[in-house]
């Protein structure tokens, strides 16, 4: 989930917000393997399904994603750019859920924990 994405739309307009989402998808895609799945899962949320990946490796990849997003530049309408951060929740099958719905719900709760702890961080479902 993008931290404070509403501020991007409010400050720079929805066109910049849309460009930011497209650029974020590029950054996320560069952090995962071709066998993994990246999907937009709502307004400013994305979901990544990591194939045959345990919790510890998932957390490593999530931290790589968080750092890549924090260091990326996103274009504005003018000559400037903006930076964004993300809060990430990680859940693993079957420890944190046996169905896609359970895994998404658990990862979502971990993501909200990351937001409550100050944003721009990764939280594991094991910490809930």
LINLINTA-V646525 format. One line per field, one symbol per residue. phi: phi as a letter, one per 30 degrees, with the letter a starting at -180 (. if undefined). psi: psi as a letter, one per 40 degrees, with the letter a starting at -180 (. if undefined). Layout:
phi: ???
psi: ???
This chain:
phi: .ddhdedddddcjdddedddddddedddddcbddddbcbdbkebcbbbccdhbddddedddddddeddddcdcbdcdcddbbcbbbcbcbbbdceclcbedddddddddddddedddkihacbcdddd
psi: hhhfdddddddeiddddddddddddddddeeiideihhihfacfiihhhhhfhiddddddddddddddddeiihiadaeaiiiiiihhhhiihedeieidddddddddddddddddeeifihiidee.
